[in-house]
Amino acid sequence: MAHESVPPEPVDIELTATVRADEMCFGEEPRTHVGFDGHPGHESRSGSDRVNLPDRVAKGVTYRQVQVHYALESRLTLPGDD
């Protein structure tokens, strides 16, 4: 799974989701961004594993039997945490 940053264990927040589709076609190439902010501080990561769907999809291409498994994990950090 592709990840942004790697929080040490244990994580305080974990979100997972799985999406499936018999077929899907994009009318335009999507622009995506995942960002983390807020207080207290945090160490976070997110990423996805895909089946029959490339990391960068193409406009007008029909993808079949698609699955996306997404995970987000975050560990809260307080001042003085080492």
PyMOL Python script that loads the backbone (N, CA, C, O; Angstrom):
from pymol import cmd

cmd.read_pdbstr("""\
ATOM      1  N   MET A   1       0.846  -1.176   0.000  1.00  0.00           N
ATOM      2  CA  MET A   1       0.000   0.000   0.000  1.00  0.00           C
ATOM      3  C   MET A   1       0.888   1.234   0.000  1.00  0.00           C
ATOM      4  O   MET A   1       1.827   1.316   0.791  1.00  0.00           O
ATOM      5  N   ALA A   2       0.611   2.183  -0.862  1.00  0.00           N
ATOM      6  CA  ALA A   2       1.357   3.436  -0.910  1.00  0.00           C
ATOM      7  C   ALA A   2       0.946   4.295   0.281  1.00  0.00           C
ATOM      8  O   ALA A   2      -0.242   4.444   0.566  1.00  0.00           O
ATOM      9  N   HIS A   3       1.944   4.863   0.983  1.00  0.00           N
ATOM     10  CA  HIS A   3       1.642   5.630   2.190  1.00  0.00           C
ATOM     11  C   HIS A   3       2.333   6.980   2.181  1.00  0.00           C
ATOM     12  O   HIS A   3       3.370   7.151   1.541  1.00  0.00           O
ATOM     13  N   GLU A   4       1.752   7.944   2.898  1.00  0.00           N
ATOM     14  CA  GLU A   4       2.362   9.225   3.193  1.00  0.00           C
ATOM     15  C   GLU A   4       2.746   9.198   4.660  1.00  0.00           C
ATOM     16  O   GLU A   4       1.882   8.975   5.508  1.00  0.00           O
ATOM     17  N   SER A   5       4.025   9.419   4.991  1.00  0.00           N
ATOM     18  CA  SER A   5       4.514   9.371   6.367  1.00  0.00           C
ATOM     19  C   SER A   5       4.182   8.031   7.007  1.00  0.00           C
ATOM     20  O   SER A   5       3.342   7.283   6.505  1.00  0.00           O
ATOM     21  N   VAL A   6       4.829   7.742   8.089  1.00  0.00           N
ATOM     22  CA  VAL A   6       4.562   6.480   8.777  1.00  0.00           C
ATOM     23  C   VAL A   6       4.485   6.753  10.273  1.00  0.00           C
ATOM     24  O   VAL A   6       5.516   6.999  10.900  1.00  0.00           O
ATOM     25  N   PRO A   7       3.282   6.716  10.867  1.00  0.00           N
ATOM     26  CA  PRO A   7       3.202   6.932  12.310  1.00  0.00           C
ATOM     27  C   PRO A   7       3.660   5.696  13.063  1.00  0.00           C
ATOM     28  O   PRO A   7       3.377   4.571  12.652  1.00  0.00           O
ATOM     29  N   PRO A   8       4.371   5.905  14.173  1.00  0.00           N
ATOM     30  CA  PRO A   8       4.718   4.739  14.982  1.00  0.00           C
ATOM     31  C   PRO A   8       3.465   4.174  15.632  1.00  0.00           C
ATOM     32  O   PRO A   8       2.477   4.885  15.816  1.00  0.00           O
ATOM     33  N   GLU A   9       3.508   2.912  15.975  1.00  0.00           N
ATOM     34  CA  GLU A   9       2.380   2.272  16.668  1.00  0.00           C
ATOM     35  C   GLU A   9       2.335   2.786  18.093  1.00  0.00           C
ATOM     36  O   GLU A   9       3.386   3.186  18.592  1.00  0.00           O
ATOM     37  N   PRO A  10       1.235   2.810  18.775  1.00  0.00           N
ATOM     38  CA  PRO A  10      -0.097   2.528  18.254  1.00  0.00           C
ATOM     39  C   PRO A  10      -0.702   3.769  17.613  1.00  0.00           C
ATOM     40  O   PRO A  10      -0.296   4.888  17.928  1.00  0.00           O
ATOM     41  N   VAL A  11      -1.648   3.588  16.735  1.00  0.00           N
ATOM     42  CA  VAL A  11      -2.340   4.721  16.124  1.00  0.00           C
ATOM     43  C   VAL A  11      -3.570   5.050  16.965  1.00  0.00           C
ATOM     44  O   VAL A  11      -4.144   4.174  17.612  1.00  0.00           O
ATOM     45  N   ASP A  12      -3.970   6.323  16.950  1.00  0.00           N
ATOM     46  CA  ASP A  12      -5.154   6.761  17.692  1.00  0.00           C
ATOM     47  C   ASP A  12      -6.406   6.718  16.833  1.00  0.00           C
ATOM     48  O   ASP A  12      -7.507   6.500  17.340  1.00  0.00           O
ATOM     49  N   ILE A  13      -6.238   6.924  15.541  1.00  0.00           N
ATOM     50  CA  ILE A  13      -7.371   6.933  14.613  1.00  0.00           C
ATOM     51  C   ILE A  13      -7.028   6.037  13.438  1.00  0.00           C
ATOM     52  O   ILE A  13      -5.945   6.143  12.863  1.00  0.00           O
ATOM     53  N   GLU A  14      -7.949   5.157  13.082  1.00  0.00           N
ATOM     54  CA  GLU A  14      -7.760   4.297  11.910  1.00  0.00           C
ATOM     55  C   GLU A  14      -9.079   4.250  11.145  1.00  0.00           C
ATOM     56  O   GLU A  14     -10.132   3.959  11.713  1.00  0.00           O
ATOM     57  N   LEU A  15      -9.003   4.538   9.860  1.00  0.00           N
ATOM     58  CA  LEU A  15     -10.177   4.493   8.992  1.00  0.00           C
ATOM     59  C   LEU A  15      -9.833   3.622   7.799  1.00  0.00           C
ATOM     60  O   LEU A  15      -8.809   3.837   7.150  1.00  0.00           O
ATOM     61  N   THR A  16     -10.677   2.641   7.501  1.00  0.00           N
ATOM     62  CA  THR A  16     -10.481   1.811   6.317  1.00  0.00           C
ATOM     63  C   THR A  16     -11.790   1.733   5.547  1.00  0.00           C
ATOM     64  O   THR A  16     -12.876   1.783   6.125  1.00  0.00           O
ATOM     65  N   ALA A  17     -11.664   1.610   4.241  1.00  0.00           N
ATOM     66  CA  ALA A  17     -12.845   1.490   3.385  1.00  0.00           C
ATOM     67  C   ALA A  17     -12.480   0.659   2.166  1.00  0.00           C
ATOM     68  O   ALA A  17     -11.342   0.685   1.696  1.00  0.00           O
ATOM     69  N   THR A  18     -13.463  -0.081   1.661  1.00  0.00           N
ATOM     70  CA  THR A  18     -13.301  -0.839   0.429  1.00  0.00           C
ATOM     71  C   THR A  18     -14.444  -0.479  -0.501  1.00  0.00           C
ATOM     72  O   THR A  18     -15.609  -0.472  -0.101  1.00  0.00           O
ATOM     73  N   VAL A  19     -14.099  -0.180  -1.745  1.00  0.00           N
ATOM     74  CA  VAL A  19     -15.086   0.170  -2.766  1.00  0.00           C
ATOM     75  C   VAL A  19     -14.923  -0.811  -3.919  1.00  0.00           C
ATOM     76  O   VAL A  19     -13.803  -1.111  -4.333  1.00  0.00           O
ATOM     77  N   ARG A  20     -16.043  -1.311  -4.435  1.00  0.00           N
ATOM     78  CA  ARG A  20     -16.018  -2.241  -5.571  1.00  0.00           C
ATOM     79  C   ARG A  20     -16.956  -1.727  -6.650  1.00  0.00           C
ATOM     80  O   ARG A  20     -17.979  -1.110  -6.351  1.00  0.00           O
ATOM     81  N   ALA A  21     -16.605  -1.984  -7.913  1.00  0.00           N
ATOM     82  CA  ALA A  21     -17.480  -1.611  -9.032  1.00  0.00           C
ATOM     83  C   ALA A  21     -17.334  -2.643 -10.136  1.00  0.00           C
ATOM     84  O   ALA A  21     -16.232  -3.116 -10.413  1.00  0.00           O
ATOM     85  N   ASP A  22     -18.458  -2.993 -10.771  1.00  0.00           N
ATOM     86  CA  ASP A  22     -18.407  -3.888 -11.929  1.00  0.00           C
ATOM     87  C   ASP A  22     -17.671  -3.208 -13.071  1.00  0.00           C
ATOM     88  O   ASP A  22     -16.865  -3.830 -13.763  1.00  0.00           O
ATOM     89  N   GLU A  23     -17.957  -1.915 -13.264  1.00  0.00           N
ATOM     90  CA  GLU A  23     -17.206  -1.128 -14.243  1.00  0.00           C
ATOM     91  C   GLU A  23     -17.289   0.342 -13.885  1.00  0.00           C
ATOM     92  O   GLU A  23     -18.247   0.793 -13.258  1.00  0.00           O
ATOM     93  N   MET A  24     -16.256   1.092 -14.300  1.00  0.00           N
ATOM     94  CA  MET A  24     -16.251   2.532 -14.086  1.00  0.00           C
ATOM     95  C   MET A  24     -15.450   3.199 -15.182  1.00  0.00           C
ATOM     96  O   MET A  24     -14.480   2.644 -15.699  1.00  0.00           O
ATOM     97  N   CYS A  25     -15.879   4.411 -15.528  1.00  0.00           N
ATOM     98  CA  CYS A  25     -15.231   5.190 -16.574  1.00  0.00           C
ATOM     99  C   CYS A  25     -15.179   6.638 -16.093  1.00  0.00           C
ATOM    100  O   CYS A  25     -16.178   7.155 -15.593  1.00  0.00           O
ATOM    101  N   PHE A  26     -14.038   7.295 -16.236  1.00  0.00           N
ATOM    102  CA  PHE A  26     -13.860   8.670 -15.796  1.00  0.00           C
ATOM    103  C   PHE A  26     -14.015   9.618 -16.978  1.00  0.00           C
ATOM    104  O   PHE A  26     -13.369   9.440 -18.011  1.00  0.00           O
ATOM    105  N   GLY A  27     -14.876  10.628 -16.825  1.00  0.00           N
ATOM    106  CA  GLY A  27     -15.073  11.634 -17.866  1.00  0.00           C
ATOM    107  C   GLY A  27     -13.905  12.593 -17.966  1.00  0.00           C
ATOM    108  O   GLY A  27     -13.706  13.233 -18.999  1.00  0.00           O
ATOM    109  N   GLU A  28     -13.131  12.694 -16.894  1.00  0.00           N
ATOM    110  CA  GLU A  28     -11.899  13.484 -16.891  1.00  0.00           C
ATOM    111  C   GLU A  28     -10.954  12.870 -15.871  1.00  0.00           C
ATOM    112  O   GLU A  28     -11.377  12.122 -14.990  1.00  0.00           O
ATOM    113  N   GLU A  29      -9.670  13.192 -15.995  1.00  0.00           N
ATOM    114  CA  GLU A  29      -8.695  12.645 -15.060  1.00  0.00           C
ATOM    115  C   GLU A  29      -8.880  13.334 -13.710  1.00  0.00           C
ATOM    116  O   GLU A  29      -8.795  14.560 -13.630  1.00  0.00           O
ATOM    117  N   PRO A  30      -9.134  12.562 -12.643  1.00  0.00           N
ATOM    118  CA  PRO A  30      -9.362  13.182 -11.335  1.00  0.00           C
ATOM    119  C   PRO A  30      -8.083  13.766 -10.748  1.00  0.00           C
ATOM    120  O   PRO A  30      -6.986  13.254 -10.972  1.00  0.00           O
ATOM    121  N   ARG A  31      -8.247  14.840 -10.000  1.00  0.00           N
ATOM    122  CA  ARG A  31      -7.151  15.427  -9.229  1.00  0.00           C
ATOM    123  C   ARG A  31      -7.477  15.168  -7.765  1.00  0.00           C
ATOM    124  O   ARG A  31      -8.518  15.601  -7.272  1.00  0.00           O
ATOM    125  N   THR A  32      -6.600  14.472  -7.079  1.00  0.00           N
ATOM    126  CA  THR A  32      -6.862  14.117  -5.688  1.00  0.00           C
ATOM    127  C   THR A  32      -5.751  14.623  -4.787  1.00  0.00           C
ATOM    128  O   THR A  32      -4.617  14.823  -5.223  1.00  0.00           O
ATOM    129  N   HIS A  33      -6.095  14.824  -3.527  1.00  0.00           N
ATOM    130  CA  HIS A  33      -5.121  15.256  -2.525  1.00  0.00           C
ATOM    131  C   HIS A  33      -5.625  14.813  -1.155  1.00  0.00           C
ATOM    132  O   HIS A  33      -6.809  14.947  -0.848  1.00  0.00           O
ATOM    133  N   VAL A  34      -4.731  14.292  -0.347  1.00  0.00           N
ATOM    134  CA  VAL A  34      -5.049  13.966   1.039  1.00  0.00           C
ATOM    135  C   VAL A  34      -4.129  14.803   1.903  1.00  0.00           C
ATOM    136  O   VAL A  34      -2.911  14.775   1.727  1.00  0.00           O
ATOM    137  N   GLY A  35      -4.708  15.552   2.842  1.00  0.00           N
ATOM    138  CA  GLY A  35      -3.908  16.391   3.722  1.00  0.00           C
ATOM    139  C   GLY A  35      -4.345  16.220   5.163  1.00  0.00           C
ATOM    140  O   GLY A  35      -5.495  15.877   5.437  1.00  0.00           O
ATOM    141  N   PHE A  36      -3.439  16.458   6.066  1.00  0.00           N
ATOM    142  CA  PHE A  36      -3.714  16.350   7.493  1.00  0.00           C
ATOM    143  C   PHE A  36      -3.281  17.650   8.153  1.00  0.00           C
ATOM    144  O   PHE A  36      -2.183  18.144   7.899  1.00  0.00           O
ATOM    145  N   ASP A  37      -4.142  18.206   8.999  1.00  0.00           N
ATOM    146  CA  ASP A  37      -3.761  19.371   9.783  1.00  0.00           C
ATOM    147  C   ASP A  37      -4.557  19.379  11.076  1.00  0.00           C
ATOM    148  O   ASP A  37      -5.424  18.528  11.277  1.00  0.00           O
ATOM    149  N   GLY A  38      -4.275  20.319  11.941  1.00  0.00           N
ATOM    150  CA  GLY A  38      -5.014  20.424  13.194  1.00  0.00           C
ATOM    151  C   GLY A  38      -4.119  20.331  14.406  1.00  0.00           C
ATOM    152  O   GLY A  38      -2.906  20.148  14.298  1.00  0.00           O
ATOM    153  N   HIS A  39      -4.742  20.461  15.568  1.00  0.00           N
ATOM    154  CA  HIS A  39      -4.038  20.436  16.845  1.00  0.00           C
ATOM    155  C   HIS A  39      -4.719  19.429  17.748  1.00  0.00           C
ATOM    156  O   HIS A  39      -5.945  19.350  17.681  1.00  0.00           O
ATOM    157  N   PRO A  40      -4.058  18.658  18.576  1.00  0.00           N
ATOM    158  CA  PRO A  40      -2.614  18.690  18.734  1.00  0.00           C
ATOM    159  C   PRO A  40      -1.923  18.184  17.475  1.00  0.00           C
ATOM    160  O   PRO A  40      -2.578  17.872  16.481  1.00  0.00           O
ATOM    161  N   GLY A  41      -0.615  18.107  17.523  1.00  0.00           N
ATOM    162  CA  GLY A  41       0.123  17.614  16.368  1.00  0.00           C
ATOM    163  C   GLY A  41      -0.222  16.159  16.077  1.00  0.00           C
ATOM    164  O   GLY A  41      -0.929  15.506  16.845  1.00  0.00           O
ATOM    165  N   HIS A  42       0.286  15.668  14.960  1.00  0.00           N
ATOM    166  CA  HIS A  42      -0.033  14.293  14.583  1.00  0.00           C
ATOM    167  C   HIS A  42       1.020  13.756  13.635  1.00  0.00           C
ATOM    168  O   HIS A  42       1.757  14.512  13.001  1.00  0.00           O
ATOM    169  N   GLU A  43       1.077  12.450  13.553  1.00  0.00           N
ATOM    170  CA  GLU A  43       1.856  11.728  12.549  1.00  0.00           C
ATOM    171  C   GLU A  43       0.853  10.845  11.836  1.00  0.00           C
ATOM    172  O   GLU A  43       0.171  10.040  12.470  1.00  0.00           O
ATOM    173  N   SER A  44       0.756  10.986  10.524  1.00  0.00           N
ATOM    174  CA  SER A  44      -0.311  10.305   9.785  1.00  0.00           C
ATOM    175  C   SER A  44       0.208   9.666   8.514  1.00  0.00           C
ATOM    176  O   SER A  44       1.266  10.020   7.994  1.00  0.00           O
ATOM    177  N   ARG A  45      -0.577   8.705   8.029  1.00  0.00           N
ATOM    178  CA  ARG A  45      -0.293   8.101   6.731  1.00  0.00           C
ATOM    179  C   ARG A  45      -1.615   7.668   6.113  1.00  0.00           C
ATOM    180  O   ARG A  45      -2.603   7.428   6.807  1.00  0.00           O
ATOM    181  N   SER A  46      -1.602   7.577   4.801  1.00  0.00           N
ATOM    182  CA  SER A  46      -2.770   7.069   4.088  1.00  0.00           C
ATOM    183  C   SER A  46      -2.295   6.424   2.800  1.00  0.00           C
ATOM    184  O   SER A  46      -1.200   6.714   2.316  1.00  0.00           O
ATOM    185  N   GLY A  47      -3.117   5.553   2.251  1.00  0.00           N
ATOM    186  CA  GLY A  47      -2.759   4.913   0.996  1.00  0.00           C
ATOM    187  C   GLY A  47      -3.841   3.961   0.545  1.00  0.00           C
ATOM    188  O   GLY A  47      -4.816   3.711   1.253  1.00  0.00           O
ATOM    189  N   SER A  48      -3.645   3.433  -0.654  1.00  0.00           N
ATOM    190  CA  SER A  48      -4.649   2.523  -1.200  1.00  0.00           C
ATOM    191  C   SER A  48      -3.992   1.388  -1.968  1.00  0.00           C
ATOM    192  O   SER A  48      -2.913   1.536  -2.541  1.00  0.00           O
ATOM    193  N   ASP A  49      -4.670   0.260  -1.961  1.00  0.00           N
ATOM    194  CA  ASP A  49      -4.343  -0.873  -2.828  1.00  0.00           C
ATOM    195  C   ASP A  49      -5.468  -0.951  -3.844  1.00  0.00           C
ATOM    196  O   ASP A  49      -6.639  -0.845  -3.482  1.00  0.00           O
ATOM    197  N   ARG A  50      -5.127  -1.135  -5.104  1.00  0.00           N
ATOM    198  CA  ARG A  50      -6.135  -1.151  -6.163  1.00  0.00           C
ATOM    199  C   ARG A  50      -6.069  -2.454  -6.946  1.00  0.00           C
ATOM    200  O   ARG A  50      -4.998  -3.025  -7.148  1.00  0.00           O
ATOM    201  N   VAL A  51      -7.233  -2.906  -7.378  1.00  0.00           N
ATOM    202  CA  VAL A  51      -7.342  -4.077  -8.239  1.00  0.00           C
ATOM    203  C   VAL A  51      -8.002  -3.614  -9.531  1.00  0.00           C
ATOM    204  O   VAL A  51      -9.098  -3.054  -9.501  1.00  0.00           O
ATOM    205  N   ASN A  52      -7.347  -3.843 -10.659  1.00  0.00           N
ATOM    206  CA  ASN A  52      -7.842  -3.475 -11.994  1.00  0.00           C
ATOM    207  C   ASN A  52      -8.060  -1.976 -12.159  1.00  0.00           C
ATOM    208  O   ASN A  52      -8.898  -1.551 -12.956  1.00  0.00           O
ATOM    209  N   LEU A  53      -7.311  -1.176 -11.411  1.00  0.00           N
ATOM    210  CA  LEU A  53      -7.394   0.277 -11.525  1.00  0.00           C
ATOM    211  C   LEU A  53      -5.996   0.837 -11.296  1.00  0.00           C
ATOM    212  O   LEU A  53      -5.445   0.674 -10.207  1.00  0.00           O
ATOM    213  N   PRO A  54      -5.404   1.498 -12.301  1.00  0.00           N
ATOM    214  CA  PRO A  54      -4.046   2.015 -12.138  1.00  0.00           C
ATOM    215  C   PRO A  54      -4.015   3.202 -11.174  1.00  0.00           C
ATOM    216  O   PRO A  54      -5.052   3.795 -10.879  1.00  0.00           O
ATOM    217  N   ASP A  55      -2.822   3.544 -10.687  1.00  0.00           N
ATOM    218  CA  ASP A  55      -2.681   4.709  -9.809  1.00  0.00           C
ATOM    219  C   ASP A  55      -3.155   5.981 -10.502  1.00  0.00           C
ATOM    220  O   ASP A  55      -3.774   6.837  -9.870  1.00  0.00           O
ATOM    221  N   ARG A  56      -2.871   6.109 -11.784  1.00  0.00           N
ATOM    222  CA  ARG A  56      -3.344   7.256 -12.571  1.00  0.00           C
ATOM    223  C   ARG A  56      -4.300   6.730 -13.631  1.00  0.00           C
ATOM    224  O   ARG A  56      -3.884   6.052 -14.571  1.00  0.00           O
ATOM    225  N   VAL A  57      -5.581   7.044 -13.477  1.00  0.00           N
ATOM    226  CA  VAL A  57      -6.574   6.569 -14.441  1.00  0.00           C
ATOM    227  C   VAL A  57      -6.579   7.462 -15.669  1.00  0.00           C
ATOM    228  O   VAL A  57      -6.153   8.616 -15.607  1.00  0.00           O
ATOM    229  N   ALA A  58      -7.059   6.930 -16.781  1.00  0.00           N
ATOM    230  CA  ALA A  58      -7.114   7.670 -18.040  1.00  0.00           C
ATOM    231  C   ALA A  58      -8.555   8.062 -18.362  1.00  0.00           C
ATOM    232  O   ALA A  58      -9.489   7.299 -18.114  1.00  0.00           O
ATOM    233  N   LYS A  59      -8.715   9.226 -18.902  1.00  0.00           N
ATOM    234  CA  LYS A  59     -10.024   9.732 -19.329  1.00  0.00           C
ATOM    235  C   LYS A  59     -10.595   8.825 -20.417  1.00  0.00           C
ATOM    236  O   LYS A  59      -9.906   8.482 -21.378  1.00  0.00           O
ATOM    237  N   GLY A  60     -11.869   8.439 -20.253  1.00  0.00           N
ATOM    238  CA  GLY A  60     -12.564   7.678 -21.282  1.00  0.00           C
ATOM    239  C   GLY A  60     -12.301   6.183 -21.300  1.00  0.00           C
ATOM    240  O   GLY A  60     -12.903   5.469 -22.102  1.00  0.00           O
ATOM    241  N   VAL A  61     -11.424   5.690 -20.446  1.00  0.00           N
ATOM    242  CA  VAL A  61     -11.130   4.256 -20.394  1.00  0.00           C
ATOM    243  C   VAL A  61     -12.106   3.593 -19.415  1.00  0.00           C
ATOM    244  O   VAL A  61     -12.327   4.098 -18.314  1.00  0.00           O
ATOM    245  N   THR A  62     -12.684   2.465 -19.820  1.00  0.00           N
ATOM    246  CA  THR A  62     -13.579   1.722 -18.928  1.00  0.00           C
ATOM    247  C   THR A  62     -12.775   0.654 -18.202  1.00  0.00           C
ATOM    248  O   THR A  62     -12.135  -0.191 -18.828  1.00  0.00           O
ATOM    249  N   TYR A  63     -12.816   0.699 -16.875  1.00  0.00           N
ATOM    250  CA  TYR A  63     -12.142  -0.277 -16.027  1.00  0.00           C
ATOM    251  C   TYR A  63     -13.204  -1.223 -15.477  1.00  0.00           C
ATOM    252  O   TYR A  63     -14.282  -0.790 -15.070  1.00  0.00           O
ATOM    253  N   ARG A  64     -12.893  -2.518 -15.468  1.00  0.00           N
ATOM    254  CA  ARG A  64     -13.878  -3.516 -15.040  1.00  0.00           C
ATOM    255  C   ARG A  64     -13.398  -4.287 -13.814  1.00  0.00           C
ATOM    256  O   ARG A  64     -12.199  -4.464 -13.599  1.00  0.00           O
ATOM    257  N   GLN A  65     -14.374  -4.746 -13.011  1.00  0.00           N
ATOM    258  CA  GLN A  65     -14.109  -5.521 -11.791  1.00  0.00           C
ATOM    259  C   GLN A  65     -13.076  -4.801 -10.914  1.00  0.00           C
ATOM    260  O   GLN A  65     -12.035  -5.356 -10.564  1.00  0.00           O
ATOM    261  N   VAL A  66     -13.394  -3.565 -10.578  1.00  0.00           N
ATOM    262  CA  VAL A  66     -12.499  -2.671  -9.845  1.00  0.00           C
ATOM    263  C   VAL A  66     -12.702  -2.830  -8.339  1.00  0.00           C
ATOM    264  O   VAL A  66     -13.823  -3.001  -7.861  1.00  0.00           O
ATOM    265  N   GLN A  67     -11.588  -2.771  -7.606  1.00  0.00           N
ATOM    266  CA  GLN A  67     -11.632  -2.709  -6.146  1.00  0.00           C
ATOM    267  C   GLN A  67     -10.582  -1.714  -5.678  1.00  0.00           C
ATOM    268  O   GLN A  67      -9.470  -1.674  -6.206  1.00  0.00           O
ATOM    269  N   VAL A  68     -10.943  -0.912  -4.687  1.00  0.00           N
ATOM    270  CA  VAL A  68      -9.993  -0.004  -4.049  1.00  0.00           C
ATOM    271  C   VAL A  68     -10.111  -0.209  -2.541  1.00  0.00           C
ATOM    272  O   VAL A  68     -11.195  -0.085  -1.971  1.00  0.00           O
ATOM    273  N   HIS A  69      -8.996  -0.519  -1.907  1.00  0.00           N
ATOM    274  CA  HIS A  69      -8.923  -0.673  -0.450  1.00  0.00           C
ATOM    275  C   HIS A  69      -8.126   0.526   0.060  1.00  0.00           C
ATOM    276  O   HIS A  69      -6.952   0.676  -0.278  1.00  0.00           O
ATOM    277  N   TYR A  70      -8.755   1.385   0.875  1.00  0.00           N
ATOM    278  CA  TYR A  70      -8.139   2.620   1.345  1.00  0.00           C
ATOM    279  C   TYR A  70      -7.949   2.549   2.857  1.00  0.00           C
ATOM    280  O   TYR A  70      -8.807   2.034   3.574  1.00  0.00           O
ATOM    281  N   ALA A  71      -6.825   3.067   3.333  1.00  0.00           N
ATOM    282  CA  ALA A  71      -6.561   3.107   4.772  1.00  0.00           C
ATOM    283  C   ALA A  71      -5.951   4.449   5.147  1.00  0.00           C
ATOM    284  O   ALA A  71      -5.133   5.004   4.414  1.00  0.00           O
ATOM    285  N   LEU A  72      -6.363   4.957   6.297  1.00  0.00           N
ATOM    286  CA  LEU A  72      -5.831   6.190   6.860  1.00  0.00           C
ATOM    287  C   LEU A  72      -5.550   5.908   8.333  1.00  0.00           C
ATOM    288  O   LEU A  72      -6.400   5.363   9.036  1.00  0.00           O
ATOM    289  N   GLU A  73      -4.362   6.276   8.796  1.00  0.00           N
ATOM    290  CA  GLU A  73      -3.993   6.078  10.194  1.00  0.00           C
ATOM    291  C   GLU A  73      -3.358   7.351  10.713  1.00  0.00           C
ATOM    292  O   GLU A  73      -2.633   8.031   9.988  1.00  0.00           O
ATOM    293  N   SER A  74      -3.632   7.678  11.977  1.00  0.00           N
ATOM    294  CA  SER A  74      -3.058   8.877  12.566  1.00  0.00           C
ATOM    295  C   SER A  74      -2.764   8.645  14.041  1.00  0.00           C
ATOM    296  O   SER A  74      -3.533   7.996  14.751  1.00  0.00           O
ATOM    297  N   ARG A  75      -1.659   9.178  14.476  1.00  0.00           N
ATOM    298  CA  ARG A  75      -1.272   9.137  15.884  1.00  0.00           C
ATOM    299  C   ARG A  75      -1.157  10.578  16.349  1.00  0.00           C
ATOM    300  O   ARG A  75      -0.433  11.369  15.743  1.00  0.00           O
ATOM    301  N   LEU A  76      -1.862  10.927  17.418  1.00  0.00           N
ATOM    302  CA  LEU A  76      -1.792  12.275  17.965  1.00  0.00           C
ATOM    303  C   LEU A  76      -0.485  12.448  18.722  1.00  0.00           C
ATOM    304  O   LEU A  76      -0.044  11.539  19.424  1.00  0.00           O
ATOM    305  N   THR A  77       0.133  13.615  18.580  1.00  0.00           N
ATOM    306  CA  THR A  77       1.364  13.916  19.301  1.00  0.00           C
ATOM    307  C   THR A  77       1.141  15.164  20.139  1.00  0.00           C
ATOM    308  O   THR A  77       0.547  16.138  19.676  1.00  0.00           O
ATOM    309  N   LEU A  78       1.614  15.126  21.356  1.00  0.00           N
ATOM    310  CA  LEU A  78       1.496  16.252  22.273  1.00  0.00           C
ATOM    311  C   LEU A  78       2.868  16.866  22.486  1.00  0.00           C
ATOM    312  O   LEU A  78       3.876  16.181  22.314  1.00  0.00           O
ATOM    313  N   PRO A  79       2.934  18.145  22.858  1.00  0.00           N
ATOM    314  CA  PRO A  79       4.242  18.745  23.145  1.00  0.00           C
ATOM    315  C   PRO A  79       4.990  17.896  24.173  1.00  0.00           C
ATOM    316  O   PRO A  79       4.427  17.499  25.193  1.00  0.00           O
ATOM    317  N   GLY A  80       6.259  17.627  23.891  1.00  0.00           N
ATOM    318  CA  GLY A  80       7.062  16.813  24.793  1.00  0.00           C
ATOM    319  C   GLY A  80       7.072  15.341  24.458  1.00  0.00           C
ATOM    320  O   GLY A  80       7.859  14.591  25.037  1.00  0.00           O
ATOM    321  N   ASP A  81       6.210  14.888  23.524  1.00  0.00           N
ATOM    322  CA  ASP A  81       6.246  13.483  23.101  1.00  0.00           C
ATOM    323  C   ASP A  81       7.546  13.230  22.350  1.00  0.00           C
ATOM    324  O   ASP A  81       7.926  14.015  21.482  1.00  0.00           O
ATOM    325  N   ASP A  82       8.218  12.156  22.674  1.00  0.00           N
ATOM    326  CA  ASP A  82       9.458  11.799  21.966  1.00  0.00           C
ATOM    327  C   ASP A  82       9.346  10.442  21.368  1.00  0.00           C
ATOM    328  O   ASP A  82      10.288   9.967  20.733  1.00  0.00           O
TER     329      ASP A  82
END
""", "prot")
cmd.dss("prot")
cmd.show_as("cartoon", "prot")
cmd.util.cbc("prot")
cmd.orient("prot")
